Amino acid sequence: MTHRTVRHYEELGLISPERVGTKRVYRRRDRTRLNLILRGRRLGFPLEEIRTIIDLYDAPRGKRSQLEYVLGQIEARRADLEQRRADILAAIDELEAWEASCQADLDALD
């Protein structure tokens, strides 16, 4: 992660490190939030969705509401990825069929 990325997350309010003079002090909470952001990005969640999940963690109901929400988001993300996988496999099959057809046509020319 670059400094620029960290600053961007600060600008968006996703993290808010303490400042001591010109230094930023990242407490455990900030590091946890950064880990959640990185996990969310790795799984393909947009930053606004990640913000919602993180903000729910700070909500009065705490972890319960966060986990219920995240489970719903995981289900939706999984369905999206499964559909993408099916689309990719179908595209690969189509390419293989087209390749075989082209190779057969090429072989017929010889």
Order of alpha helices (4+ residues) and beta strands (2+ residues): alpha-beta-beta-alpha-alpha-alpha
